[in-house]
Amino acid sequence: MTQGKINVTSENIFPIIKKFLYSDHEIFLRELVSNAVDATQKLKVLASKGEFKGELGDLTIRIKTDKEAKTLTVSDAGIGMTAEEIEKYINQIAFSGAEEFVEKYKDDANAIIGHFGLGFYSSFMVSKKVEIKTLSYKDGAVATRWECDGSPEFTLEDTERTIRGTDIVLHLDDESQEFLEDHKINDLLKKYCKFLPIEIGFGKETDWKDGKSVETDKDKIINNTKPAWTKAPADLKDEDYKSFYRELYPNIYEEPLFNIHLNVDYPFNLTGILYFPKIKSNIDIHKNRIQLYQRQVFVTDSVEGIVPDFLTLMHGVLDSPDIPLNVSRSYLQSDHNVKKISSHITKKVSDRLKEIFTNEREQFEKKWDDLKLFIEYGMLTDDKFEEKAEKFFLLKNIEGKYFTLEEYENLVKANQTDKHGNTIYLYTSDKEHQFSFVSSAKSKGYDVLILDGQLDSHFINKIENKLEKKRFTRVDADVIEKLIEKEDGYESKLSKEDEDNMMPVFRSRLPEDGTFFVQFEPMSETSNPVVITQNEFMRRMKDMSAFGGEMNYYGSLPDSFNLVINTNHPTVVKIRDDINTKLASQLAEITKEIEAVKADQSALEKLQEGKKEEEIPHEEKEKSEELEKKISNAENKKDAILTGYGKDSKLVKQLIDLGLLSKNMLKGEALEMFVKRSLELIEH
């Protein structure tokens, strides 16, 4: 028996492992199982080269818990170790300058393990004592037992063992008794070891006998040693890819749209399968589904910052021996190989989408509604992807037809170019709620797109900057005559005086909840009498503010709408005529009064022509103020008369409510009152 000290010149290595690895203490199992896989793989290589001539036998790696002894054991039938090899690989864990590396990496536990091969020592995170029982594959080897209690002292002695391989026995400390629970170990094995290349057995299979479940002698294998990404694409069918997707995500019931099988060996090694899932909204809930592996060992599923942001919406597996196994995410993000891999994946994704679009356009269009959010997100966040995606990005119109950006320009340019030379792309974000506006556009022969996605406002805002003299406008941003202005407009049946009189009439019946601006526009007699519109710029900025960032300011502003009155509609003309009939004498008297005061104002202004402010007598200044006040009082009196008329007019309120109704803005009590008023107007 040999006793000695582990060759670390600083004796604080174990406290550092205990303290700084504790937050990630569950990775000890991954480390020990990975070591067991390495030992087994090395034996298979030696056998293939003829350097090991014995029987490989059962190479299953087994994990066993013993609640009574409070131990967790990882066993393999790999190459094993001699006493000399234990001295070399276990005892001499460091090198000259051990104190330096301990000091340098004491705040980054993963870096200690990953950079210095200390995977085995992660076992001391959860153990008060660790034993190694091992027998080398070499002829004449003597079985060896090593023991250490977490201090630099160890014991190394010969032992009885006839089976090749290694047992790592962890005597779990009081804080780590959770690792004696089968469900905990099973979860960890499923997380970290699900696709390791050597079979891993934990527990036994069961059979149903005599009305109860009975344990058999057969190992319950928890891993798939030959996952789909390790096979050649030529050896896989479409169903194999779907089956593997279900294996990766048993709780996702929708099948993916497409997949990409990655198999790169230059300038770096990378394999994997990426899937396009169906995504229509809620970007965040779809993130972090890509699993990152190193030689089939799970590294992380938090890939933000490791792959471009939009690719985090994809699902699947990436595996590369060039990815560091045990380092922090920040290290991965800055790693040169990871950056090259990230760039390559972006290219492969865009190439695959272009290939499907070119060769299977009908299928591409059928799946576009589920792909669109992913592609928009990519175009918004990755310039290289945007450049490629512009060739296969599709616009969809209300008839369900799809067009590339170039195809759509050719479709609408002739009919939807305004008098200023701008081609207007009309769209709806909700064809049901905006039905009347869509109908008006269609009656003019205009095409209308559907842009109802989570990122559409951001997308069209960006794409407009690249499309020269082209503008996206929602169908309810203005009346149809103003959406695409042509040279031949309509003459108005209302004079400027008529509009001035009708302004307070309509203002008097505006809804209290919201900001409305009344304006008059000459339209077709058959167009609606009142139309509620919303400024494209302000509404789009508010939509974009929902995602935060620079547009947040707009999100805090109240909604504002334009109440547009059709000056040529017969009912509007009827209201004008009614005002002129019923209020003629009152309005004429006030108008006469205002004109008289304005005549006095004009005479006074002539007297003051050429005079500086200080040269005007005080009496004249007082006279000017008095005249201004008289005009203001007269206008207020006129406004009060017209407002009174408006408040008494059911017809005015009915027209406003019709406008609100067509915009889906009439609800609750206001809607009920509208229905009652409609019945009253019908009866009369």
C-alpha positions as CSV (number, residue, x, y, z in Angstrom):
1,M,0.0,0.0,0.0
2,T,1.2,3.5,-0.9
3,Q,0.3,6.6,0.9
4,G,1.2,10.1,-0.4
5,K,0.2,13.5,-1.4
6,I,-1.3,14.6,-4.6
7,N,1.2,16.6,-6.6
8,V,-0.3,20.0,-6.2
9,T,2.0,22.6,-4.7
10,S,-1.0,24.6,-3.5
11,E,-3.1,22.7,-1.0
12,N,-6.2,24.7,-1.6
13,I,-7.2,22.9,-4.9
14,F,-10.0,21.0,-3.2
15,P,-11.7,23.9,-1.4
16,I,-11.6,25.7,-4.7
17,I,-13.3,22.8,-6.5
18,K,-15.9,22.6,-3.7
19,K,-16.6,26.3,-3.6
20,F,-16.5,27.4,-7.2
21,L,-18.0,24.4,-8.8
22,Y,-20.9,24.1,-6.4
23,S,-23.3,26.2,-8.5
24,D,-22.8,23.7,-11.3
25,H,-22.3,20.6,-9.2
26,E,-24.5,18.3,-11.2
27,I,-21.9,18.3,-14.1
28,F,-19.8,15.8,-12.1
29,L,-21.9,13.0,-13.5
30,R,-21.3,14.2,-17.1
31,E,-17.6,14.3,-16.4
32,L,-17.4,10.8,-14.9
33,V,-19.5,9.2,-17.6
34,S,-17.6,11.1,-20.4
35,N,-14.3,9.7,-18.9
36,A,-15.9,6.2,-18.9
37,V,-16.8,6.7,-22.6
38,D,-13.3,7.8,-23.4
39,A,-11.8,4.7,-21.7
40,T,-14.1,2.4,-23.6
41,Q,-13.5,4.2,-27.0
42,K,-9.8,3.9,-26.5
43,L,-10.1,0.2,-25.9
44,K,-12.1,-0.2,-29.2
45,V,-9.4,1.7,-31.1
46,L,-6.7,-0.5,-29.6
47,A,-8.7,-3.6,-30.6
48,S,-9.2,-2.3,-34.2
49,K,-5.4,-1.8,-34.5
50,G,-4.7,-5.3,-33.1
51,E,-3.0,-3.8,-30.0
52,F,-5.7,-5.4,-27.8
53,K,-6.4,-9.0,-28.7
54,G,-8.8,-10.0,-26.0
55,E,-12.6,-10.1,-26.1
56,L,-14.2,-6.7,-25.9
57,G,-17.3,-8.3,-24.3
58,D,-20.0,-6.2,-22.8
59,L,-18.9,-2.5,-23.0
60,T,-22.0,-1.1,-21.3
61,I,-21.2,1.8,-18.8
62,R,-23.3,1.3,-15.7
63,I,-24.4,3.8,-13.0
64,K,-25.6,2.4,-9.7
65,T,-26.9,4.0,-6.5
66,D,-26.7,2.5,-3.0
67,K,-28.9,4.4,-0.6
68,E,-27.7,2.3,2.4
69,A,-24.0,2.8,1.7
70,K,-24.7,6.4,0.4
71,T,-22.6,5.7,-2.7
72,L,-22.9,6.4,-6.4
73,T,-20.8,4.2,-8.7
74,V,-19.9,4.7,-12.3
75,S,-18.5,1.5,-13.9
76,D,-16.9,0.9,-17.3
77,A,-15.2,-2.0,-19.1
78,G,-12.7,0.2,-20.8
79,I,-8.9,0.3,-20.8
80,G,-8.6,0.6,-17.0
81,M,-5.5,2.0,-15.3
82,T,-2.3,0.6,-13.7
83,A,-0.9,2.0,-10.5
84,E,1.6,4.0,-12.6
85,E,-1.2,5.5,-14.7
86,I,-3.1,6.5,-11.6
87,E,0.1,8.3,-10.4
88,K,0.4,10.0,-13.7
89,Y,-3.3,10.9,-14.5
90,I,-4.9,11.2,-11.0
91,N,-2.2,12.2,-8.6
92,Q,-0.1,14.5,-10.7
93,I,-3.1,16.6,-11.7
94,A,-1.1,19.7,-12.1
95,F,2.3,20.8,-13.1
96,S,5.0,23.2,-12.0
97,G,3.0,26.4,-11.5
98,A,0.0,24.8,-9.9
99,E,-0.4,27.7,-7.6
100,E,-0.6,30.0,-10.6
101,F,-3.3,28.1,-12.4
102,V,-5.3,27.8,-9.2
103,E,-5.1,31.5,-8.6
104,K,-5.9,32.3,-12.2
105,Y,-8.9,30.1,-12.6
106,K,-10.3,30.0,-9.1
107,D,-13.3,32.2,-10.1
108,D,-14.1,30.1,-13.2
109,A,-14.8,26.6,-12.1
110,N,-15.6,25.4,-15.6
111,A,-12.3,26.8,-16.9
112,I,-10.4,24.8,-14.3
113,I,-12.0,21.6,-15.4
114,G,-12.1,22.2,-19.1
115,H,-8.5,23.5,-19.5
116,F,-6.7,21.1,-17.2
117,G,-8.5,17.8,-17.6
118,L,-9.9,17.9,-14.0
119,G,-13.2,16.2,-15.0
120,F,-12.5,13.4,-12.5
121,Y,-12.0,15.9,-9.7
122,S,-15.4,17.4,-10.2
123,S,-16.6,14.3,-8.2
124,F,-15.3,16.0,-5.0
125,M,-18.0,18.6,-5.4
126,V,-20.5,16.1,-4.1
127,S,-18.3,13.6,-2.2
128,K,-16.6,13.3,1.1
129,K,-14.5,10.4,-0.2
130,V,-13.9,9.0,-3.7
131,E,-12.6,5.5,-4.6
132,I,-11.2,4.2,-7.8
133,K,-11.1,0.5,-8.4
134,T,-9.5,-0.4,-11.7
135,L,-7.8,-3.2,-13.7
136,S,-5.9,-2.3,-16.9
137,Y,-6.4,-4.2,-20.1
138,K,-2.6,-4.8,-20.3
139,D,-1.4,-8.4,-19.8
140,G,-0.3,-9.2,-16.3
141,A,-1.8,-6.0,-14.9
142,V,-2.6,-5.9,-11.2
143,A,-5.9,-4.5,-10.0
144,T,-5.5,-1.2,-8.1
145,R,-7.5,0.7,-5.6
146,W,-7.1,4.5,-5.0
147,E,-8.9,6.5,-2.3
148,C,-8.9,10.2,-1.3
149,D,-11.1,12.1,1.2
150,G,-10.8,15.5,-0.5
151,S,-7.5,16.4,1.1
152,P,-4.2,16.2,-0.8
153,E,-3.5,12.8,1.0
154,F,-4.4,9.6,-0.9
155,T,-4.1,5.9,-0.5
156,L,-3.0,3.6,-3.4
157,E,-2.9,-0.2,-3.0
158,D,-3.3,-3.5,-4.8
159,T,-6.8,-5.0,-4.7
160,E,-8.8,-8.0,-5.9
161,R,-10.5,-7.4,-9.2
162,T,-10.9,-9.8,-12.2
163,I,-12.9,-7.6,-14.6
164,R,-11.2,-5.2,-16.9
165,G,-12.2,-1.5,-16.5
166,T,-12.8,1.0,-13.8
167,D,-15.3,1.7,-11.0
168,I,-15.5,5.3,-9.6
169,V,-17.2,5.1,-6.2
170,L,-18.5,8.4,-4.8
171,H,-19.3,8.4,-1.1
172,L,-21.7,11.3,-1.2
173,D,-21.5,14.1,1.4
174,D,-24.5,15.2,3.4
175,E,-25.4,18.1,1.1
176,S,-25.5,15.8,-1.9
177,Q,-27.9,13.0,-0.9
178,E,-30.2,14.0,-3.7
179,F,-27.9,12.1,-6.1
180,L,-29.0,8.9,-4.5
181,E,-32.5,9.4,-5.9
182,D,-33.0,7.4,-9.1
183,H,-35.2,10.1,-10.7
184,K,-32.5,12.7,-10.2
185,I,-29.8,10.5,-11.8
186,N,-32.1,9.5,-14.6
187,D,-32.8,13.2,-15.4
188,L,-29.1,14.1,-15.4
189,L,-28.2,11.2,-17.7
190,K,-31.0,12.1,-20.0
191,K,-29.8,15.7,-20.0
192,Y,-26.0,15.2,-20.5
193,C,-25.6,11.6,-21.8
194,K,-28.6,11.0,-24.0
195,F,-26.6,10.5,-27.1
196,L,-23.2,9.3,-25.9
197,P,-21.7,6.6,-28.3
198,I,-21.4,3.9,-25.7
199,E,-24.5,2.3,-24.1
200,I,-25.2,3.6,-20.6
201,G,-27.2,1.4,-18.3
202,F,-29.1,2.8,-15.3
203,G,-31.5,0.4,-13.5
204,K,-33.1,-2.6,-15.1
205,E,-35.9,-3.2,-17.5
206,T,-39.2,-4.4,-16.2
207,D,-41.8,-7.0,-17.4
208,W,-45.4,-7.2,-16.5
209,K,-46.0,-10.6,-14.7
210,D,-48.9,-11.8,-12.7
211,G,-50.5,-8.4,-12.6
212,K,-47.4,-6.6,-11.4
213,S,-44.2,-5.0,-12.7
214,V,-41.2,-7.3,-12.2
215,E,-37.5,-6.2,-12.6
216,T,-35.5,-8.2,-15.2
217,D,-31.7,-8.8,-15.5
218,K,-31.7,-6.6,-18.6
219,D,-30.0,-3.2,-18.3
220,K,-32.2,-0.1,-19.0
221,I,-30.3,1.7,-21.6
222,I,-30.9,5.5,-21.3
223,N,-29.0,6.7,-24.5
224,N,-29.2,6.5,-28.2
225,T,-25.7,5.6,-29.3
226,K,-26.3,6.4,-33.0
227,P,-28.4,9.5,-33.2
228,A,-29.5,10.7,-36.6
229,W,-26.9,13.5,-36.9
230,T,-24.0,11.0,-36.7
231,K,-25.3,9.2,-39.8
232,A,-24.8,10.1,-43.5
233,P,-27.8,12.0,-45.0
234,A,-28.0,9.4,-47.7
235,D,-28.8,6.8,-45.1
236,L,-31.8,8.7,-43.7
237,K,-35.3,9.1,-44.9
238,D,-37.7,11.9,-44.2
239,E,-39.4,9.8,-41.5
240,D,-36.0,9.3,-39.8
241,Y,-35.6,13.1,-39.4
242,K,-39.1,13.4,-38.0
243,S,-38.6,10.5,-35.6
244,F,-35.4,12.1,-34.3
245,Y,-37.2,15.4,-33.9
246,R,-39.8,13.6,-31.7
247,E,-36.9,12.1,-29.7
248,L,-35.4,15.5,-29.1
249,Y,-38.7,17.2,-28.2
250,P,-41.2,14.7,-27.0
251,N,-43.5,17.5,-25.7
252,I,-43.7,19.3,-29.1
253,Y,-46.5,17.7,-31.1
254,E,-46.3,19.8,-34.3
255,E,-43.9,18.4,-36.9
256,P,-41.1,20.7,-38.2
257,L,-41.3,22.3,-41.6
258,F,-37.9,21.5,-43.0
259,N,-34.5,20.3,-41.8
260,I,-30.9,21.0,-42.6
261,H,-28.4,18.2,-42.1
262,L,-24.9,19.7,-41.5
263,N,-21.8,17.6,-42.2
264,V,-18.7,19.7,-42.5
265,D,-15.1,18.6,-42.1
266,Y,-13.2,21.7,-43.4
267,P,-12.2,24.3,-42.2
268,F,-13.6,22.9,-39.0
269,N,-15.6,19.8,-37.9
270,L,-19.3,20.2,-37.5
271,T,-22.2,17.8,-37.7
272,G,-25.8,18.3,-36.7
273,I,-29.4,18.6,-37.8
274,L,-31.4,21.8,-37.6
275,Y,-35.1,22.0,-37.9
276,F,-37.4,24.9,-38.9
277,P,-40.3,24.7,-36.4
278,K,-43.7,26.4,-36.9
279,I,-43.5,29.9,-35.4
280,K,-46.3,32.4,-35.7
281,S,-45.8,34.5,-32.6
282,N,-44.1,34.8,-29.2
283,I,-40.5,34.6,-30.4
284,D,-39.1,34.2,-26.9
285,I,-40.8,31.0,-26.0
286,H,-39.2,29.3,-29.0
287,K,-35.6,30.2,-28.1
288,N,-33.0,27.9,-26.7
289,R,-34.1,24.7,-28.3
290,I,-30.8,24.0,-30.1
291,Q,-28.7,21.6,-28.2
292,L,-24.9,22.0,-28.4
293,Y,-22.8,18.8,-28.2
294,Q,-19.1,18.0,-28.2
295,R,-18.5,14.5,-29.6
296,Q,-22.1,13.6,-28.5
297,V,-21.6,15.0,-25.0
298,F,-24.1,17.7,-24.1
299,V,-22.6,21.1,-23.6
300,T,-25.5,23.6,-23.4
301,D,-28.9,24.5,-24.8
302,S,-28.4,28.2,-24.1
303,V,-27.0,29.1,-27.5
304,E,-27.9,32.8,-27.6
305,G,-24.7,34.7,-28.4
306,I,-23.1,31.5,-29.7
307,V,-25.3,31.3,-32.9
308,P,-26.9,34.4,-34.5
309,D,-29.9,35.5,-32.6
310,F,-32.5,34.6,-35.2
311,L,-31.0,31.0,-35.4
312,T,-32.0,30.5,-31.8
313,L,-35.5,30.1,-33.1
314,M,-34.4,26.9,-34.8
315,H,-34.5,23.5,-33.1
316,G,-32.1,20.6,-33.3
317,V,-28.5,19.6,-32.6
318,L,-25.0,20.9,-33.3
319,D,-22.0,18.8,-32.6
320,S,-18.4,19.8,-33.0
321,P,-15.1,18.5,-31.4
322,D,-13.9,22.1,-31.9
323,I,-16.3,23.4,-29.3
324,P,-14.7,23.6,-25.8
325,L,-16.6,21.2,-23.5
326,N,-16.3,22.8,-20.1
327,V,-16.1,26.6,-20.5
328,S,-18.4,29.4,-19.7
329,R,-20.9,30.8,-22.2
330,S,-18.9,34.1,-22.5
331,Y,-15.9,32.1,-23.5
332,L,-17.9,30.2,-26.1
333,Q,-19.1,33.5,-27.5
334,S,-15.6,34.8,-28.0
335,D,-14.1,31.5,-29.2
336,H,-12.7,31.7,-32.8
337,N,-14.0,28.3,-33.8
338,V,-17.5,29.0,-32.5
339,K,-17.6,32.3,-34.5
340,K,-16.6,30.4,-37.7
341,I,-19.2,27.8,-37.0
342,S,-21.9,30.4,-36.4
343,S,-21.1,32.1,-39.7
344,H,-21.2,28.8,-41.6
345,I,-24.5,27.8,-40.1
346,T,-26.1,31.1,-41.2
347,K,-24.9,30.5,-44.8
348,K,-26.2,26.9,-44.8
349,V,-29.6,28.0,-43.5
350,S,-30.0,30.7,-46.2
351,D,-28.7,28.3,-48.9
352,R,-31.1,25.6,-47.8
353,L,-34.1,28.1,-47.9
354,K,-33.0,29.3,-51.3
355,E,-32.8,25.7,-52.5
356,I,-36.3,24.9,-51.3
357,F,-37.7,28.1,-52.7
358,T,-36.1,27.5,-56.1
359,N,-36.8,23.8,-56.5
360,E,-40.0,23.4,-54.5
361,R,-41.7,26.8,-54.6
362,E,-45.2,25.3,-54.1
363,Q,-44.2,23.6,-50.9
364,F,-42.3,26.7,-49.8
365,E,-45.4,28.8,-50.3
366,K,-47.6,26.4,-48.3
367,K,-45.2,26.6,-45.4
368,W,-44.5,30.3,-45.7
369,D,-46.9,31.5,-43.0
370,D,-45.0,29.4,-40.5
371,L,-41.6,30.3,-41.8
372,K,-42.2,34.0,-42.2
373,L,-41.5,35.1,-38.6
374,F,-38.2,33.3,-38.6
375,I,-37.0,34.8,-41.9
376,E,-38.2,38.3,-40.9
377,Y,-36.3,38.0,-37.6
378,G,-33.2,37.0,-39.5
379,M,-33.5,39.8,-41.9
380,L,-33.9,42.3,-39.1
381,T,-31.0,41.1,-37.1
382,D,-28.4,39.7,-39.5
383,D,-27.3,41.8,-42.5
384,K,-25.7,38.8,-44.3
385,F,-28.8,36.8,-44.0
386,E,-31.0,39.7,-45.1
387,E,-28.9,40.1,-48.3
388,K,-29.6,36.4,-49.3
389,A,-33.2,36.3,-48.0
390,E,-34.4,39.2,-50.1
391,K,-34.4,36.7,-53.0
392,F,-36.9,34.3,-51.4
393,F,-38.8,36.6,-49.0
394,L,-42.5,36.4,-49.9
395,L,-45.4,38.9,-49.7
396,K,-48.9,37.4,-49.4
397,N,-52.0,39.2,-50.6
398,I,-55.6,38.8,-49.3
399,E,-56.3,36.3,-52.1
400,G,-53.6,34.0,-50.7
401,K,-51.2,34.5,-53.6
402,Y,-47.4,34.9,-52.9
403,F,-44.9,37.2,-54.5
404,T,-41.2,38.0,-54.2
405,L,-40.4,41.6,-53.6
406,E,-39.5,42.0,-57.3
407,E,-42.6,40.1,-58.5
408,Y,-44.9,42.3,-56.4
409,E,-43.4,45.5,-57.7
410,N,-44.1,44.4,-61.2
411,L,-47.7,43.5,-60.2
412,V,-48.7,46.8,-58.7
413,K,-46.5,49.5,-60.1
414,A,-48.7,50.5,-63.0
415,N,-51.9,51.0,-60.9
416,Q,-50.6,51.9,-57.5
417,T,-48.1,54.6,-58.3
418,D,-49.2,58.0,-57.0
419,K,-48.8,61.4,-58.7
420,H,-45.5,61.9,-56.9
421,G,-44.0,58.7,-58.5
422,N,-44.2,56.6,-55.3
423,T,-45.5,53.0,-55.6
424,I,-47.8,52.4,-52.7
425,Y,-48.0,48.9,-51.2
426,L,-51.3,48.7,-49.5
427,Y,-51.7,46.2,-46.6
428,T,-54.1,45.1,-43.9
429,S,-53.1,43.8,-40.5
430,D,-56.6,42.4,-39.9
431,K,-58.7,41.8,-43.0
432,E,-61.9,41.2,-40.9
433,H,-61.6,44.3,-38.7
434,Q,-60.4,46.4,-41.7
435,F,-62.9,44.9,-44.1
436,S,-64.5,48.1,-45.3
437,F,-61.1,49.7,-46.0
438,V,-60.0,46.6,-47.9
439,S,-63.2,46.7,-49.9
440,S,-62.7,50.3,-50.8
441,A,-59.2,49.5,-52.0
442,K,-60.4,46.5,-54.0
443,S,-63.1,48.7,-55.6
444,K,-60.3,50.9,-57.0
445,G,-58.6,47.8,-58.5
446,Y,-55.8,48.0,-55.9
447,D,-54.1,44.9,-54.5
448,V,-53.9,44.5,-50.7
449,L,-51.2,42.6,-48.8
450,I,-51.7,40.8,-45.5
451,L,-49.1,41.9,-42.9
452,D,-50.4,40.6,-39.6
453,G,-47.2,39.3,-38.1
454,Q,-45.5,40.1,-34.9
455,L,-42.5,41.7,-36.6
456,D,-44.2,43.2,-39.7
457,S,-44.1,46.8,-38.6
458,H,-40.3,46.5,-37.9
459,F,-39.8,44.7,-41.2
460,I,-41.6,47.1,-43.5
461,N,-39.9,50.0,-41.7
462,K,-36.5,48.5,-42.6
463,I,-37.3,47.3,-46.1
464,E,-38.8,50.7,-47.1
465,N,-35.3,52.2,-46.6
466,K,-34.0,49.9,-49.2
467,L,-36.8,50.1,-51.7
468,E,-36.5,53.3,-53.7
469,K,-39.8,55.3,-54.1
470,K,-41.9,52.6,-52.5
471,R,-44.0,52.9,-49.4
472,F,-46.1,50.6,-47.3
473,T,-49.4,52.0,-46.2
474,R,-52.1,50.3,-44.2
475,V,-55.5,50.5,-45.8
476,D,-57.0,52.5,-42.9
477,A,-54.3,55.1,-42.8
478,D,-56.4,57.5,-44.9
479,V,-59.4,57.6,-47.1
480,I,-59.0,55.7,-50.3
481,E,-58.7,58.8,-52.4
482,K,-55.7,59.9,-50.4
483,L,-54.0,56.6,-49.9
484,I,-52.8,56.7,-53.5
485,E,-53.2,60.3,-54.7
486,K,-53.9,60.6,-58.4
487,E,-54.2,63.8,-60.5
488,D,-57.9,63.6,-60.9
489,G,-59.4,64.4,-57.5
490,Y,-63.0,65.2,-56.6
491,E,-64.5,68.7,-56.4
492,S,-66.1,69.4,-53.0
493,K,-69.8,70.3,-52.6
494,L,-69.1,72.1,-49.4
495,S,-67.6,75.6,-49.3
496,K,-64.9,76.7,-46.8
497,E,-67.7,78.4,-44.8
498,D,-69.7,75.2,-44.8
499,E,-66.8,73.3,-43.4
500,D,-66.1,75.9,-40.7
501,N,-69.8,75.7,-39.7
502,M,-69.8,71.9,-39.6
503,M,-66.5,71.5,-37.6
504,P,-68.1,72.3,-34.2
505,V,-71.2,70.3,-35.1
506,F,-69.2,67.1,-35.5
507,R,-66.7,67.9,-32.8
508,S,-69.6,68.0,-30.3
509,R,-70.4,64.3,-30.8
510,L,-66.8,62.8,-30.8
511,P,-66.1,60.0,-28.4
512,E,-64.5,61.0,-25.1
513,D,-62.1,58.1,-25.0
514,G,-59.5,58.9,-27.6
515,T,-58.0,61.8,-29.5
516,F,-59.9,62.6,-32.7
517,F,-59.0,65.2,-35.4
518,V,-61.9,66.3,-37.7
519,Q,-61.0,66.9,-41.3
520,F,-63.0,67.3,-44.5
521,E,-62.2,65.5,-47.8
522,P,-64.0,65.4,-51.1
523,M,-64.7,61.8,-52.1
524,S,-67.1,59.9,-54.2
525,E,-70.7,60.3,-53.3
526,T,-70.9,56.5,-52.9
527,S,-68.0,56.4,-50.4
528,N,-68.9,56.3,-46.7
529,P,-70.0,59.6,-45.2
530,V,-67.5,59.4,-42.2
531,V,-64.3,57.4,-42.2
532,I,-62.0,56.9,-39.2
533,T,-58.3,56.7,-40.2
534,Q,-55.1,56.5,-38.3
535,N,-51.8,58.1,-39.3
536,E,-49.5,55.4,-40.8
537,F,-46.3,56.8,-39.2
538,M,-47.6,57.2,-35.7
539,R,-49.5,53.9,-35.6
540,R,-46.5,52.0,-37.0
541,M,-44.2,53.6,-34.4
542,K,-46.6,52.6,-31.7
543,D,-46.7,49.0,-33.0
544,M,-42.9,48.9,-33.0
545,S,-42.7,50.3,-29.5
546,A,-44.3,47.0,-28.2
547,F,-40.9,45.5,-28.8
548,G,-39.0,48.2,-26.9
549,G,-35.9,49.9,-28.0
550,E,-35.8,53.4,-29.6
551,M,-39.6,53.4,-30.3
552,N,-40.6,53.3,-26.6
553,Y,-41.4,57.0,-26.6
554,Y,-44.2,56.4,-29.1
555,G,-45.7,53.6,-27.0
556,S,-46.5,56.1,-24.2
557,L,-48.5,58.4,-26.5
558,P,-52.3,58.1,-26.6
559,D,-53.9,56.6,-29.7
560,S,-55.0,59.3,-32.2
561,F,-57.4,59.1,-35.1
562,N,-58.7,61.2,-37.9
563,L,-62.5,61.6,-38.4
564,V,-62.7,62.3,-42.1
565,I,-66.0,63.7,-43.4
566,N,-66.9,63.0,-47.0
567,T,-67.9,66.5,-48.3
568,N,-69.8,64.9,-51.3
569,H,-71.9,62.4,-49.5
570,P,-75.6,63.2,-49.7
571,T,-76.2,62.8,-46.0
572,V,-73.4,65.2,-45.2
573,V,-74.8,67.7,-47.7
574,K,-78.2,67.2,-46.1
575,I,-76.8,68.2,-42.7
576,R,-75.2,71.3,-44.3
577,D,-78.5,72.3,-45.8
578,D,-80.3,71.7,-42.5
579,I,-77.8,73.9,-40.6
580,N,-78.2,76.6,-43.2
581,T,-82.0,76.4,-43.0
582,K,-82.5,76.1,-39.2
583,L,-79.7,78.4,-38.1
584,A,-79.6,80.8,-41.0
585,S,-80.8,83.9,-39.2
586,Q,-78.8,83.3,-36.1
587,L,-75.6,82.6,-38.1
588,A,-76.2,85.5,-40.4
589,E,-76.6,87.9,-37.5
590,I,-73.3,86.7,-35.9
591,T,-71.6,86.8,-39.3
592,K,-72.8,90.4,-39.8
593,E,-71.5,91.3,-36.4
594,I,-68.1,89.8,-37.0
595,E,-67.8,91.5,-40.4
596,A,-68.6,94.9,-38.8
597,V,-65.9,94.4,-36.2
598,K,-63.5,93.2,-38.8
599,A,-64.2,96.4,-40.8
600,D,-63.3,98.5,-37.8
601,Q,-60.2,96.3,-37.3
602,S,-59.2,97.0,-40.9
603,A,-59.7,100.8,-40.5
604,L,-57.6,100.8,-37.3
605,E,-54.8,98.8,-39.0
606,K,-54.6,101.4,-41.8
607,L,-54.1,104.1,-39.2
608,Q,-51.2,102.1,-37.7
609,E,-49.5,101.4,-41.0
610,G,-45.8,102.3,-41.0
611,K,-45.8,102.9,-37.2
612,K,-43.5,101.1,-34.8
613,E,-44.9,99.4,-31.7
614,E,-43.8,102.2,-29.4
615,E,-45.4,104.8,-31.7
616,I,-48.9,103.4,-31.5
617,P,-51.0,105.3,-29.0
618,H,-52.2,103.4,-25.9
619,E,-55.8,104.2,-26.8
620,E,-55.4,102.5,-30.2
621,K,-53.9,99.4,-28.6
622,E,-56.8,99.2,-26.2
623,K,-59.2,99.5,-29.1
624,S,-57.4,96.7,-31.0
625,E,-57.7,94.4,-28.0
626,E,-61.4,95.3,-27.6
627,L,-62.1,94.4,-31.3
628,E,-60.2,91.1,-30.9
629,K,-62.3,90.3,-27.9
630,K,-65.5,91.1,-29.7
631,I,-64.6,88.8,-32.6
632,S,-63.7,86.0,-30.1
633,N,-67.0,86.4,-28.2
634,A,-68.9,86.3,-31.5
635,E,-67.1,83.2,-32.7
636,N,-67.7,81.6,-29.3
637,K,-71.4,82.4,-29.6
638,K,-71.4,80.9,-33.1
639,D,-69.5,77.9,-31.9
640,A,-72.0,77.4,-29.1
641,I,-75.0,77.5,-31.5
642,L,-73.4,75.0,-33.8
643,T,-72.3,72.7,-30.9
644,G,-75.9,72.8,-29.6
645,Y,-77.2,71.8,-33.0
646,G,-74.7,68.9,-33.1
647,K,-75.6,67.6,-29.6
648,D,-79.3,67.5,-30.6
649,S,-78.6,65.9,-34.0
650,K,-79.1,62.1,-33.9
651,L,-78.0,62.0,-37.6
652,V,-74.6,63.5,-36.8
653,K,-74.0,61.0,-34.0
654,Q,-75.2,58.2,-36.3
655,L,-72.7,59.1,-39.0
656,I,-69.8,59.2,-36.4
657,D,-70.9,55.9,-35.0
658,L,-71.0,54.3,-38.4
659,G,-67.4,55.4,-38.9
660,L,-66.4,53.9,-35.6
661,L,-68.3,50.7,-36.3
662,S,-66.5,50.2,-39.6
663,K,-63.3,50.5,-37.6
664,N,-64.4,48.1,-35.0
665,M,-64.3,50.8,-32.4
666,L,-67.9,50.9,-31.3
667,K,-68.4,48.7,-28.2
668,G,-70.4,48.3,-25.0
669,E,-72.9,51.0,-24.1
670,A,-72.0,53.1,-27.2
671,L,-72.9,50.1,-29.5
672,E,-76.2,49.5,-27.7
673,M,-77.1,53.2,-28.0
674,F,-76.2,53.1,-31.8
675,V,-78.6,50.1,-32.3
676,K,-81.5,51.9,-30.4
677,R,-80.9,55.1,-32.4
678,S,-80.8,53.1,-35.7
679,L,-84.3,51.7,-34.9
680,E,-85.6,55.2,-34.1
681,L,-84.3,56.6,-37.3
682,I,-85.8,53.7,-39.3
683,E,-89.2,54.2,-37.7
684,H,-89.2,57.9,-38.5
